[in-house]
Every structure is written in structure tokens, then in C-alpha cells.
Amino acid sequence: PSHDRVRRAIFNHFGLENQIDKLFEEYREVLMAFLYGNESDRKEELADLKNIVEQLAGYYGREEIESLQHGKNLRTLARIKEGYYE
């Protein structure tokens, strides 16, 4: 099965409230991995966090979120070129 189908099945099983709780748990774990872990720990926790974020993006509207994400990236790139972050 595709990644989207797997993520959707997991999300549907646990539901929105549980996956929001899981988002906070995974966020804490990724922070701890970056503070105290090694590269392998960081990759593992980033994968867990990304899975939850992708599940929530599917629920809230992946296309709109990706459009917002792209717009924010374009804005950041423009700011870099303008010297905003210097």
C-alpha cells in the first residue's frame, strides 16, 4: 500500500485527538534527540514526527498545506536575497 493509504489507516484507527497527543509526544522526542542523541536517534525521531505531521496534513488538507508551505519557502528565499537575515 502507498504511504498515504498507510498513514490514513493509522490516523483513522487512532483518531484526531490521539494523534494530536502523539504529535506533542513525538515533538518532545525529536527535541531530546537533537539535544542528547546521535545522528541515528535524530533520524529515527524525525521519521516519527514526520509521520504524525503527514497524517495531520492529510486530515487538514494536504494540498492547501503544501501550497502554504511553498509560499512560506518562497518568502524566505526572497528575504534571503534581500538581505533580511543579515
PyMOL Python script that loads the backbone (N, CA, C, O; Angstrom):
from pymol import cmd

cmd.read_pdbstr("""\
ATOM      1  N   PRO A   1       0.828  -1.213   0.000  1.00  0.00           N
ATOM      2  CA  PRO A   1       0.000   0.000   0.000  1.00  0.00           C
ATOM      3  C   PRO A   1       0.863   1.263   0.000  1.00  0.00           C
ATOM      4  O   PRO A   1       1.999   1.246   0.474  1.00  0.00           O
ATOM      5  N   SER A   2       0.328   2.335  -0.524  1.00  0.00           N
ATOM      6  CA  SER A   2       1.063   3.599  -0.596  1.00  0.00           C
ATOM      7  C   SER A   2       1.234   4.195   0.796  1.00  0.00           C
ATOM      8  O   SER A   2       0.534   3.835   1.742  1.00  0.00           O
ATOM      9  N   HIS A   3       2.188   5.121   0.889  1.00  0.00           N
ATOM     10  CA  HIS A   3       2.415   5.819   2.164  1.00  0.00           C
ATOM     11  C   HIS A   3       1.138   6.513   2.622  1.00  0.00           C
ATOM     12  O   HIS A   3       0.787   6.462   3.801  1.00  0.00           O
ATOM     13  N   ASP A   4       0.437   7.166   1.683  1.00  0.00           N
ATOM     14  CA  ASP A   4      -0.782   7.889   2.052  1.00  0.00           C
ATOM     15  C   ASP A   4      -1.840   6.957   2.613  1.00  0.00           C
ATOM     16  O   ASP A   4      -2.502   7.291   3.595  1.00  0.00           O
ATOM     17  N   ARG A   5      -2.008   5.800   2.005  1.00  0.00           N
ATOM     18  CA  ARG A   5      -3.025   4.853   2.485  1.00  0.00           C
ATOM     19  C   ARG A   5      -2.670   4.327   3.873  1.00  0.00           C
ATOM     20  O   ARG A   5      -3.540   4.179   4.731  1.00  0.00           O
ATOM     21  N   VAL A   6      -1.401   4.050   4.083  1.00  0.00           N
ATOM     22  CA  VAL A   6      -0.954   3.554   5.388  1.00  0.00           C
ATOM     23  C   VAL A   6      -1.167   4.627   6.451  1.00  0.00           C
ATOM     24  O   VAL A   6      -1.709   4.347   7.520  1.00  0.00           O
ATOM     25  N   ARG A   7      -0.739   5.859   6.157  1.00  0.00           N
ATOM     26  CA  ARG A   7      -0.907   6.955   7.124  1.00  0.00           C
ATOM     27  C   ARG A   7      -2.384   7.198   7.435  1.00  0.00           C
ATOM     28  O   ARG A   7      -2.759   7.411   8.588  1.00  0.00           O
ATOM     29  N   ARG A   8      -3.222   7.162   6.385  1.00  0.00           N
ATOM     30  CA  ARG A   8      -4.650   7.395   6.573  1.00  0.00           C
ATOM     31  C   ARG A   8      -5.271   6.291   7.447  1.00  0.00           C
ATOM     32  O   ARG A   8      -6.100   6.573   8.313  1.00  0.00           O
ATOM     33  N   ALA A   9      -4.866   5.038   7.215  1.00  0.00           N
ATOM     34  CA  ALA A   9      -5.396   3.924   8.018  1.00  0.00           C
ATOM     35  C   ALA A   9      -5.006   4.074   9.486  1.00  0.00           C
ATOM     36  O   ALA A   9      -5.820   3.839  10.379  1.00  0.00           O
ATOM     37  N   ILE A  10      -3.765   4.466   9.724  1.00  0.00           N
ATOM     38  CA  ILE A  10      -3.310   4.675  11.109  1.00  0.00           C
ATOM     39  C   ILE A  10      -4.096   5.814  11.751  1.00  0.00           C
ATOM     40  O   ILE A  10      -4.585   5.687  12.873  1.00  0.00           O
ATOM     41  N   PHE A  11      -4.212   6.931  11.026  1.00  0.00           N
ATOM     42  CA  PHE A  11      -4.944   8.087  11.546  1.00  0.00           C
ATOM     43  C   PHE A  11      -6.392   7.716  11.842  1.00  0.00           C
ATOM     44  O   PHE A  11      -6.919   8.063  12.898  1.00  0.00           O
ATOM     45  N   ASN A  12      -7.029   7.020  10.925  1.00  0.00           N
ATOM     46  CA  ASN A  12      -8.427   6.632  11.115  1.00  0.00           C
ATOM     47  C   ASN A  12      -8.590   5.709  12.316  1.00  0.00           C
ATOM     48  O   ASN A  12      -9.598   5.778  13.020  1.00  0.00           O
ATOM     49  N   HIS A  13      -7.619   4.857  12.551  1.00  0.00           N
ATOM     50  CA  HIS A  13      -7.697   3.954  13.697  1.00  0.00           C
ATOM     51  C   HIS A  13      -7.618   4.719  15.016  1.00  0.00           C
ATOM     52  O   HIS A  13      -8.426   4.491  15.916  1.00  0.00           O
ATOM     53  N   PHE A  14      -6.654   5.618  15.132  1.00  0.00           N
ATOM     54  CA  PHE A  14      -6.432   6.308  16.403  1.00  0.00           C
ATOM     55  C   PHE A  14      -7.288   7.556  16.572  1.00  0.00           C
ATOM     56  O   PHE A  14      -7.664   7.888  17.696  1.00  0.00           O
ATOM     57  N   GLY A  15      -7.604   8.253  15.489  1.00  0.00           N
ATOM     58  CA  GLY A  15      -8.433   9.451  15.563  1.00  0.00           C
ATOM     59  C   GLY A  15      -7.638  10.718  15.825  1.00  0.00           C
ATOM     60  O   GLY A  15      -6.475  10.680  16.226  1.00  0.00           O
ATOM     61  N   LEU A  16      -8.296  11.830  15.589  1.00  0.00           N
ATOM     62  CA  LEU A  16      -7.659  13.145  15.653  1.00  0.00           C
ATOM     63  C   LEU A  16      -7.070  13.456  17.028  1.00  0.00           C
ATOM     64  O   LEU A  16      -5.900  13.827  17.124  1.00  0.00           O
ATOM     65  N   GLU A  17      -7.848  13.312  18.073  1.00  0.00           N
ATOM     66  CA  GLU A  17      -7.361  13.703  19.403  1.00  0.00           C
ATOM     67  C   GLU A  17      -6.131  12.893  19.823  1.00  0.00           C
ATOM     68  O   GLU A  17      -5.174  13.450  20.359  1.00  0.00           O
ATOM     69  N   ASN A  18      -6.156  11.595  19.582  1.00  0.00           N
ATOM     70  CA  ASN A  18      -4.994  10.769  19.928  1.00  0.00           C
ATOM     71  C   ASN A  18      -3.768  11.148  19.111  1.00  0.00           C
ATOM     72  O   ASN A  18      -2.650  11.141  19.625  1.00  0.00           O
ATOM     73  N   GLN A  19      -3.971  11.479  17.845  1.00  0.00           N
ATOM     74  CA  GLN A  19      -2.821  11.821  17.016  1.00  0.00           C
ATOM     75  C   GLN A  19      -2.291  13.213  17.342  1.00  0.00           C
ATOM     76  O   GLN A  19      -1.103  13.477  17.150  1.00  0.00           O
ATOM     77  N   ILE A  20      -3.124  14.085  17.819  1.00  0.00           N
ATOM     78  CA  ILE A  20      -2.627  15.378  18.311  1.00  0.00           C
ATOM     79  C   ILE A  20      -1.769  15.150  19.552  1.00  0.00           C
ATOM     80  O   ILE A  20      -0.702  15.748  19.687  1.00  0.00           O
ATOM     81  N   ASP A  21      -2.228  14.292  20.455  1.00  0.00           N
ATOM     82  CA  ASP A  21      -1.411  13.942  21.625  1.00  0.00           C
ATOM     83  C   ASP A  21      -0.089  13.325  21.186  1.00  0.00           C
ATOM     84  O   ASP A  21       0.960  13.620  21.758  1.00  0.00           O
ATOM     85  N   LYS A  22      -0.142  12.468  20.173  1.00  0.00           N
ATOM     86  CA  LYS A  22       1.066  11.816  19.649  1.00  0.00           C
ATOM     87  C   LYS A  22       2.007  12.850  19.040  1.00  0.00           C
ATOM     88  O   LYS A  22       3.227  12.718  19.143  1.00  0.00           O
ATOM     89  N   LEU A  23       1.445  13.878  18.407  1.00  0.00           N
ATOM     90  CA  LEU A  23       2.260  14.954  17.838  1.00  0.00           C
ATOM     91  C   LEU A  23       3.121  15.596  18.920  1.00  0.00           C
ATOM     92  O   LEU A  23       4.315  15.811  18.712  1.00  0.00           O
ATOM     93  N   PHE A  24       2.531  15.903  20.071  1.00  0.00           N
ATOM     94  CA  PHE A  24       3.290  16.510  21.165  1.00  0.00           C
ATOM     95  C   PHE A  24       4.357  15.559  21.689  1.00  0.00           C
ATOM     96  O   PHE A  24       5.478  15.975  21.985  1.00  0.00           O
ATOM     97  N   GLU A  25       4.006  14.280  21.803  1.00  0.00           N
ATOM     98  CA  GLU A  25       4.978  13.283  22.259  1.00  0.00           C
ATOM     99  C   GLU A  25       6.159  13.185  21.301  1.00  0.00           C
ATOM    100  O   GLU A  25       7.313  13.189  21.729  1.00  0.00           O
ATOM    101  N   GLU A  26       5.870  13.099  20.012  1.00  0.00           N
ATOM    102  CA  GLU A  26       6.950  12.969  19.026  1.00  0.00           C
ATOM    103  C   GLU A  26       7.782  14.243  18.942  1.00  0.00           C
ATOM    104  O   GLU A  26       8.994  14.178  18.734  1.00  0.00           O
ATOM    105  N   TYR A  27       7.150  15.391  19.102  1.00  0.00           N
ATOM    106  CA  TYR A  27       7.876  16.660  19.092  1.00  0.00           C
ATOM    107  C   TYR A  27       8.881  16.695  20.248  1.00  0.00           C
ATOM    108  O   TYR A  27      10.031  17.091  20.061  1.00  0.00           O
ATOM    109  N   ARG A  28       8.446  16.282  21.432  1.00  0.00           N
ATOM    110  CA  ARG A  28       9.359  16.234  22.580  1.00  0.00           C
ATOM    111  C   ARG A  28      10.517  15.269  22.314  1.00  0.00           C
ATOM    112  O   ARG A  28      11.669  15.562  22.635  1.00  0.00           O
ATOM    113  N   GLU A  29      10.200  14.130  21.731  1.00  0.00           N
ATOM    114  CA  GLU A  29      11.240  13.137  21.471  1.00  0.00           C
ATOM    115  C   GLU A  29      12.260  13.625  20.445  1.00  0.00           C
ATOM    116  O   GLU A  29      13.453  13.353  20.584  1.00  0.00           O
ATOM    117  N   VAL A  30      11.809  14.332  19.432  1.00  0.00           N
ATOM    118  CA  VAL A  30      12.760  14.851  18.448  1.00  0.00           C
ATOM    119  C   VAL A  30      13.638  15.928  19.074  1.00  0.00           C
ATOM    120  O   VAL A  30      14.829  16.011  18.771  1.00  0.00           O
ATOM    121  N   LEU A  31      13.068  16.744  19.935  1.00  0.00           N
ATOM    122  CA  LEU A  31      13.872  17.752  20.631  1.00  0.00           C
ATOM    123  C   LEU A  31      14.946  17.088  21.493  1.00  0.00           C
ATOM    124  O   LEU A  31      16.103  17.509  21.491  1.00  0.00           O
ATOM    125  N   MET A  32      14.556  16.060  22.219  1.00  0.00           N
ATOM    126  CA  MET A  32      15.523  15.350  23.061  1.00  0.00           C
ATOM    127  C   MET A  32      16.611  14.688  22.209  1.00  0.00           C
ATOM    128  O   MET A  32      17.780  14.672  22.595  1.00  0.00           O
ATOM    129  N   ALA A  33      16.232  14.151  21.071  1.00  0.00           N
ATOM    130  CA  ALA A  33      17.220  13.513  20.188  1.00  0.00           C
ATOM    131  C   ALA A  33      18.230  14.544  19.685  1.00  0.00           C
ATOM    132  O   ALA A  33      19.418  14.246  19.562  1.00  0.00           O
ATOM    133  N   PHE A  34      17.755  15.754  19.395  1.00  0.00           N
ATOM    134  CA  PHE A  34      18.690  16.775  18.923  1.00  0.00           C
ATOM    135  C   PHE A  34      19.531  17.337  20.061  1.00  0.00           C
ATOM    136  O   PHE A  34      20.654  17.786  19.833  1.00  0.00           O
ATOM    137  N   LEU A  35      19.017  17.319  21.257  1.00  0.00           N
ATOM    138  CA  LEU A  35      19.799  17.782  22.390  1.00  0.00           C
ATOM    139  C   LEU A  35      20.808  16.739  22.862  1.00  0.00           C
ATOM    140  O   LEU A  35      21.950  17.077  23.173  1.00  0.00           O
ATOM    141  N   TYR A  36      20.391  15.472  22.917  1.00  0.00           N
ATOM    142  CA  TYR A  36      21.210  14.452  23.576  1.00  0.00           C
ATOM    143  C   TYR A  36      21.519  13.218  22.731  1.00  0.00           C
ATOM    144  O   TYR A  36      22.347  12.394  23.120  1.00  0.00           O
ATOM    145  N   GLY A  37      20.875  13.089  21.604  1.00  0.00           N
ATOM    146  CA  GLY A  37      21.032  11.872  20.826  1.00  0.00           C
ATOM    147  C   GLY A  37      22.126  11.952  19.784  1.00  0.00           C
ATOM    148  O   GLY A  37      22.794  12.972  19.619  1.00  0.00           O
ATOM    149  N   ASN A  38      22.284  10.852  19.095  1.00  0.00           N
ATOM    150  CA  ASN A  38      23.240  10.800  17.987  1.00  0.00           C
ATOM    151  C   ASN A  38      22.488  10.925  16.666  1.00  0.00           C
ATOM    152  O   ASN A  38      21.270  11.099  16.658  1.00  0.00           O
ATOM    153  N   GLU A  39      23.195  10.839  15.574  1.00  0.00           N
ATOM    154  CA  GLU A  39      22.577  11.032  14.258  1.00  0.00           C
ATOM    155  C   GLU A  39      21.471  10.007  13.992  1.00  0.00           C
ATOM    156  O   GLU A  39      20.430  10.339  13.426  1.00  0.00           O
ATOM    157  N   SER A  40      21.705   8.772  14.402  1.00  0.00           N
ATOM    158  CA  SER A  40      20.701   7.727  14.207  1.00  0.00           C
ATOM    159  C   SER A  40      19.429   8.032  14.989  1.00  0.00           C
ATOM    160  O   SER A  40      18.326   7.872  14.466  1.00  0.00           O
ATOM    161  N   ASP A  41      19.576   8.472  16.240  1.00  0.00           N
ATOM    162  CA  ASP A  41      18.424   8.849  17.055  1.00  0.00           C
ATOM    163  C   ASP A  41      17.643   9.990  16.397  1.00  0.00           C
ATOM    164  O   ASP A  41      16.413   9.974  16.360  1.00  0.00           O
ATOM    165  N   ARG A  42      18.366  10.963  15.886  1.00  0.00           N
ATOM    166  CA  ARG A  42      17.722  12.121  15.254  1.00  0.00           C
ATOM    167  C   ARG A  42      16.924  11.701  14.039  1.00  0.00           C
ATOM    168  O   ARG A  42      15.791  12.143  13.851  1.00  0.00           O
ATOM    169  N   LYS A  43      17.508  10.849  13.212  1.00  0.00           N
ATOM    170  CA  LYS A  43      16.789  10.373  12.024  1.00  0.00           C
ATOM    171  C   LYS A  43      15.534   9.607  12.402  1.00  0.00           C
ATOM    172  O   LYS A  43      14.475   9.803  11.807  1.00  0.00           O
ATOM    173  N   GLU A  44      15.656   8.731  13.395  1.00  0.00           N
ATOM    174  CA  GLU A  44      14.522   7.929  13.854  1.00  0.00           C
ATOM    175  C   GLU A  44      13.388   8.812  14.352  1.00  0.00           C
ATOM    176  O   GLU A  44      12.226   8.602  14.004  1.00  0.00           O
ATOM    177  N   GLU A  45      13.731   9.796  15.165  1.00  0.00           N
ATOM    178  CA  GLU A  45      12.699  10.670  15.731  1.00  0.00           C
ATOM    179  C   GLU A  45      12.119  11.611  14.685  1.00  0.00           C
ATOM    180  O   GLU A  45      10.930  11.925  14.727  1.00  0.00           O
ATOM    181  N   LEU A  46      12.945  12.062  13.750  1.00  0.00           N
ATOM    182  CA  LEU A  46      12.415  12.876  12.654  1.00  0.00           C
ATOM    183  C   LEU A  46      11.423  12.082  11.823  1.00  0.00           C
ATOM    184  O   LEU A  46      10.408  12.626  11.388  1.00  0.00           O
ATOM    185  N   ALA A  47      11.699  10.802  11.592  1.00  0.00           N
ATOM    186  CA  ALA A  47      10.773   9.951  10.844  1.00  0.00           C
ATOM    187  C   ALA A  47       9.441   9.830  11.585  1.00  0.00           C
ATOM    188  O   ALA A  47       8.378   9.917  10.970  1.00  0.00           O
ATOM    189  N   ASP A  48       9.497   9.628  12.905  1.00  0.00           N
ATOM    190  CA  ASP A  48       8.266   9.532  13.695  1.00  0.00           C
ATOM    191  C   ASP A  48       7.471  10.829  13.637  1.00  0.00           C
ATOM    192  O   ASP A  48       6.257  10.813  13.435  1.00  0.00           O
ATOM    193  N   LEU A  49       8.158  11.947  13.814  1.00  0.00           N
ATOM    194  CA  LEU A  49       7.488  13.245  13.779  1.00  0.00           C
ATOM    195  C   LEU A  49       6.888  13.511  12.402  1.00  0.00           C
ATOM    196  O   LEU A  49       5.761  13.992  12.287  1.00  0.00           O
ATOM    197  N   LYS A  50       7.649  13.195  11.364  1.00  0.00           N
ATOM    198  CA  LYS A  50       7.156  13.419  10.002  1.00  0.00           C
ATOM    199  C   LYS A  50       5.913  12.578   9.735  1.00  0.00           C
ATOM    200  O   LYS A  50       4.980  13.051   9.086  1.00  0.00           O
ATOM    201  N   ASN A  51       5.884  11.338  10.222  1.00  0.00           N
ATOM    202  CA  ASN A  51       4.696  10.504  10.038  1.00  0.00           C
ATOM    203  C   ASN A  51       3.455  11.151  10.648  1.00  0.00           C
ATOM    204  O   ASN A  51       2.393  11.173  10.026  1.00  0.00           O
ATOM    205  N   ILE A  52       3.587  11.667  11.844  1.00  0.00           N
ATOM    206  CA  ILE A  52       2.439  12.309  12.500  1.00  0.00           C
ATOM    207  C   ILE A  52       2.042  13.581  11.762  1.00  0.00           C
ATOM    208  O   ILE A  52       0.855  13.821  11.538  1.00  0.00           O
ATOM    209  N   VAL A  53       3.012  14.392  11.385  1.00  0.00           N
ATOM    210  CA  VAL A  53       2.716  15.623  10.658  1.00  0.00           C
ATOM    211  C   VAL A  53       2.013  15.297   9.336  1.00  0.00           C
ATOM    212  O   VAL A  53       1.062  15.980   8.955  1.00  0.00           O
ATOM    213  N   GLU A  54       2.477  14.263   8.644  1.00  0.00           N
ATOM    214  CA  GLU A  54       1.853  13.872   7.381  1.00  0.00           C
ATOM    215  C   GLU A  54       0.423  13.381   7.595  1.00  0.00           C
ATOM    216  O   GLU A  54      -0.453  13.649   6.773  1.00  0.00           O
ATOM    217  N   GLN A  55       0.184  12.669   8.686  1.00  0.00           N
ATOM    218  CA  GLN A  55      -1.178  12.229   8.991  1.00  0.00           C
ATOM    219  C   GLN A  55      -2.089  13.441   9.205  1.00  0.00           C
ATOM    220  O   GLN A  55      -3.203  13.491   8.685  1.00  0.00           O
ATOM    221  N   LEU A  56      -1.608  14.397   9.962  1.00  0.00           N
ATOM    222  CA  LEU A  56      -2.405  15.592  10.238  1.00  0.00           C
ATOM    223  C   LEU A  56      -2.586  16.447   8.985  1.00  0.00           C
ATOM    224  O   LEU A  56      -3.644  17.045   8.791  1.00  0.00           O
ATOM    225  N   ALA A  57      -1.575  16.507   8.147  1.00  0.00           N
ATOM    226  CA  ALA A  57      -1.699  17.244   6.888  1.00  0.00           C
ATOM    227  C   ALA A  57      -2.782  16.607   6.013  1.00  0.00           C
ATOM    228  O   ALA A  57      -3.552  17.314   5.362  1.00  0.00           O
ATOM    229  N   GLY A  58      -2.838  15.291   6.000  1.00  0.00           N
ATOM    230  CA  GLY A  58      -3.888  14.612   5.252  1.00  0.00           C
ATOM    231  C   GLY A  58      -5.275  14.945   5.790  1.00  0.00           C
ATOM    232  O   GLY A  58      -6.222  15.100   5.019  1.00  0.00           O
ATOM    233  N   TYR A  59      -5.391  15.051   7.081  1.00  0.00           N
ATOM    234  CA  TYR A  59      -6.671  15.370   7.705  1.00  0.00           C
ATOM    235  C   TYR A  59      -7.091  16.819   7.411  1.00  0.00           C
ATOM    236  O   TYR A  59      -8.247  17.080   7.078  1.00  0.00           O
ATOM    237  N   TYR A  60      -6.152  17.744   7.537  1.00  0.00           N
ATOM    238  CA  TYR A  60      -6.484  19.163   7.397  1.00  0.00           C
ATOM    239  C   TYR A  60      -6.436  19.673   5.961  1.00  0.00           C
ATOM    240  O   TYR A  60      -6.851  20.801   5.698  1.00  0.00           O
ATOM    241  N   GLY A  61      -5.943  18.874   5.041  1.00  0.00           N
ATOM    242  CA  GLY A  61      -5.916  19.288   3.633  1.00  0.00           C
ATOM    243  C   GLY A  61      -4.498  19.454   3.126  1.00  0.00           C
ATOM    244  O   GLY A  61      -3.928  20.544   3.175  1.00  0.00           O
ATOM    245  N   ARG A  62      -3.936  18.362   2.639  1.00  0.00           N
ATOM    246  CA  ARG A  62      -2.542  18.337   2.210  1.00  0.00           C
ATOM    247  C   ARG A  62      -2.236  19.395   1.140  1.00  0.00           C
ATOM    248  O   ARG A  62      -1.219  20.083   1.224  1.00  0.00           O
ATOM    249  N   GLU A  63      -3.104  19.522   0.146  1.00  0.00           N
ATOM    250  CA  GLU A  63      -2.818  20.463  -0.939  1.00  0.00           C
ATOM    251  C   GLU A  63      -2.733  21.899  -0.446  1.00  0.00           C
ATOM    252  O   GLU A  63      -1.829  22.638  -0.838  1.00  0.00           O
ATOM    253  N   GLU A  64      -3.659  22.296   0.402  1.00  0.00           N
ATOM    254  CA  GLU A  64      -3.623  23.659   0.939  1.00  0.00           C
ATOM    255  C   GLU A  64      -2.388  23.871   1.809  1.00  0.00           C
ATOM    256  O   GLU A  64      -1.746  24.919   1.738  1.00  0.00           O
ATOM    257  N   ILE A  65      -2.062  22.886   2.619  1.00  0.00           N
ATOM    258  CA  ILE A  65      -0.891  22.999   3.487  1.00  0.00           C
ATOM    259  C   ILE A  65       0.380  23.068   2.657  1.00  0.00           C
ATOM    260  O   ILE A  65       1.269  23.864   2.957  1.00  0.00           O
ATOM    261  N   GLU A  66       0.479  22.246   1.618  1.00  0.00           N
ATOM    262  CA  GLU A  66       1.668  22.294   0.761  1.00  0.00           C
ATOM    263  C   GLU A  66       1.761  23.620   0.023  1.00  0.00           C
ATOM    264  O   GLU A  66       2.860  24.128  -0.199  1.00  0.00           O
ATOM    265  N   SER A  67       0.620  24.186  -0.359  1.00  0.00           N
ATOM    266  CA  SER A  67       0.620  25.499  -1.002  1.00  0.00           C
ATOM    267  C   SER A  67       1.108  26.573  -0.029  1.00  0.00           C
ATOM    268  O   SER A  67       1.915  27.427  -0.396  1.00  0.00           O
ATOM    269  N   LEU A  68       0.621  26.530   1.200  1.00  0.00           N
ATOM    270  CA  LEU A  68       1.082  27.470   2.222  1.00  0.00           C
ATOM    271  C   LEU A  68       2.576  27.296   2.473  1.00  0.00           C
ATOM    272  O   LEU A  68       3.317  28.271   2.599  1.00  0.00           O
ATOM    273  N   GLN A  69       3.001  26.050   2.542  1.00  0.00           N
ATOM    274  CA  GLN A  69       4.417  25.745   2.772  1.00  0.00           C
ATOM    275  C   GLN A  69       5.270  26.321   1.645  1.00  0.00           C
ATOM    276  O   GLN A  69       6.307  26.936   1.894  1.00  0.00           O
ATOM    277  N   HIS A  70       4.832  26.121   0.421  1.00  0.00           N
ATOM    278  CA  HIS A  70       5.591  26.633  -0.719  1.00  0.00           C
ATOM    279  C   HIS A  70       5.672  28.162  -0.672  1.00  0.00           C
ATOM    280  O   HIS A  70       6.726  28.746  -0.921  1.00  0.00           O
ATOM    281  N   GLY A  71       4.554  28.793  -0.351  1.00  0.00           N
ATOM    282  CA  GLY A  71       4.545  30.257  -0.254  1.00  0.00           C
ATOM    283  C   GLY A  71       5.500  30.763   0.815  1.00  0.00           C
ATOM    284  O   GLY A  71       6.193  31.761   0.618  1.00  0.00           O
ATOM    285  N   LYS A  72       5.534  30.076   1.938  1.00  0.00           N
ATOM    286  CA  LYS A  72       6.451  30.474   3.015  1.00  0.00           C
ATOM    287  C   LYS A  72       7.908  30.281   2.600  1.00  0.00           C
ATOM    288  O   LYS A  72       8.764  31.103   2.927  1.00  0.00           O
ATOM    289  N   ASN A  73       8.186  29.197   1.882  1.00  0.00           N
ATOM    290  CA  ASN A  73       9.554  28.979   1.395  1.00  0.00           C
ATOM    291  C   ASN A  73       9.960  30.043   0.388  1.00  0.00           C
ATOM    292  O   ASN A  73      11.090  30.531   0.419  1.00  0.00           O
ATOM    293  N   LEU A  74       9.046  30.404  -0.502  1.00  0.00           N
ATOM    294  CA  LEU A  74       9.350  31.467  -1.469  1.00  0.00           C
ATOM    295  C   LEU A  74       9.606  32.792  -0.756  1.00  0.00           C
ATOM    296  O   LEU A  74      10.513  33.537  -1.127  1.00  0.00           O
ATOM    297  N   ARG A  75       8.810  33.081   0.264  1.00  0.00           N
ATOM    298  CA  ARG A  75       9.001  34.318   1.037  1.00  0.00           C
ATOM    299  C   ARG A  75      10.370  34.320   1.718  1.00  0.00           C
ATOM    300  O   ARG A  75      11.069  35.333   1.706  1.00  0.00           O
ATOM    301  N   THR A  76      10.750  33.197   2.308  1.00  0.00           N
ATOM    302  CA  THR A  76      12.052  33.108   2.970  1.00  0.00           C
ATOM    303  C   THR A  76      13.176  33.289   1.964  1.00  0.00           C
ATOM    304  O   THR A  76      14.143  34.002   2.233  1.00  0.00           O
ATOM    305  N   LEU A  77      13.054  32.650   0.809  1.00  0.00           N
ATOM    306  CA  LEU A  77      14.078  32.799  -0.232  1.00  0.00           C
ATOM    307  C   LEU A  77      14.197  34.257  -0.674  1.00  0.00           C
ATOM    308  O   LEU A  77      15.304  34.764  -0.852  1.00  0.00           O
ATOM    309  N   ALA A  78      13.071  34.923  -0.851  1.00  0.00           N
ATOM    310  CA  ALA A  78      13.096  36.341  -1.233  1.00  0.00           C
ATOM    311  C   ALA A  78      13.771  37.171  -0.148  1.00  0.00           C
ATOM    312  O   ALA A  78      14.548  38.078  -0.448  1.00  0.00           O
ATOM    313  N   ARG A  79      13.479  36.865   1.102  1.00  0.00           N
ATOM    314  CA  ARG A  79      14.102  37.604   2.212  1.00  0.00           C
ATOM    315  C   ARG A  79      15.613  37.368   2.257  1.00  0.00           C
ATOM    316  O   ARG A  79      16.379  38.286   2.547  1.00  0.00           O
ATOM    317  N   ILE A  80      16.033  36.149   1.974  1.00  0.00           N
ATOM    318  CA  ILE A  80      17.478  35.868   1.919  1.00  0.00           C
ATOM    319  C   ILE A  80      18.129  36.731   0.852  1.00  0.00           C
ATOM    320  O   ILE A  80      19.170  37.345   1.088  1.00  0.00           O
ATOM    321  N   LYS A  81      17.519  36.774  -0.309  1.00  0.00           N
ATOM    322  CA  LYS A  81      18.073  37.565  -1.422  1.00  0.00           C
ATOM    323  C   LYS A  81      18.088  39.051  -1.115  1.00  0.00           C
ATOM    324  O   LYS A  81      18.966  39.776  -1.582  1.00  0.00           O
ATOM    325  N   GLU A  82      17.102  39.517  -0.318  1.00  0.00           N
ATOM    326  CA  GLU A  82      17.022  40.936   0.036  1.00  0.00           C
ATOM    327  C   GLU A  82      17.952  41.304   1.193  1.00  0.00           C
ATOM    328  O   GLU A  82      18.093  42.486   1.510  1.00  0.00           O
ATOM    329  N   GLY A  83      18.588  40.319   1.830  1.00  0.00           N
ATOM    330  CA  GLY A  83      19.449  40.593   2.959  1.00  0.00           C
ATOM    331  C   GLY A  83      18.723  40.716   4.285  1.00  0.00           C
ATOM    332  O   GLY A  83      19.294  41.209   5.258  1.00  0.00           O
ATOM    333  N   TYR A  84      17.499  40.285   4.339  1.00  0.00           N
ATOM    334  CA  TYR A  84      16.655  40.390   5.536  1.00  0.00           C
ATOM    335  C   TYR A  84      17.304  39.735   6.752  1.00  0.00           C
ATOM    336  O   TYR A  84      17.154  40.216   7.876  1.00  0.00           O
ATOM    337  N   TYR A  85      18.017  38.647   6.528  1.00  0.00           N
ATOM    338  CA  TYR A  85      18.593  37.888   7.648  1.00  0.00           C
ATOM    339  C   TYR A  85      20.049  38.229   7.932  1.00  0.00           C
ATOM    340  O   TYR A  85      20.693  37.540   8.723  1.00  0.00           O
ATOM    341  N   GLU A  86      20.570  39.247   7.324  1.00  0.00           N
ATOM    342  CA  GLU A  86      21.975  39.632   7.522  1.00  0.00           C
ATOM    343  C   GLU A  86      22.135  40.346   8.862  1.00  0.00           C
ATOM    344  O   GLU A  86      23.241  40.750   9.218  1.00  0.00           O
TER     345      GLU A  86
END
""", "prot")
cmd.dss("prot")
cmd.show_as("cartoon", "prot")
cmd.util.cbc("prot")
cmd.orient("prot")
